[in-house]
Amino acid sequence: MEILKVKDLIKVNFAVTTDDGDSVFKILDRHFENGEKIVLDFSEINILTTAFLNAAIGQLYSKYNSEDISAYLKLENVNNSDKILFKTVTQRAKEYFANKEEFEKNTGDAIYGAD
């Protein structure tokens, strides 16, 4: 099982941007496609946002189911205060990708009004 330190991947100790999250997603996706299990290590990460997590972790749900993600990805050294962010992101991603068209329609209706 390969250990990937988020700080080494994004070169800073704050995981806040969608771009950084996208780069982590691409790395995770490559490993998943090759059937490789990964430990994603959050040590030395001082700031973590849902924007980063949506891009890095949430996107995994567009291609993989919960069982595959649980089997291939282990998280380490996540601050207790950040664990709620992971829970929120994963729950939203599951809901979104389970019914993407309906979610986007309802969001569009809420913003632009229903036809």
C-alpha angles and dihedrals in degrees: 000000000000120000116218118190111212090212091057092048097050098029094226135077096237120076101199113121131084090223091058089046091052091053091051090047091054091052093047091046092053091052092046091050089054091049092246121150116226138200110207107204118203096185113138091021105129100177126034127178136191089238089064093042094048089056097040103037107009093059090060088073090064089067108020137044125237093260093054092047092049091048096049105032129060122178121214136185096015111161113245090238090056097050091085089058090057091049092050094047096047093047092050092046092051091050094045098048093042090063107010098158094051092045092052092046092051091046091049091047091051092051102037102021128254119286 
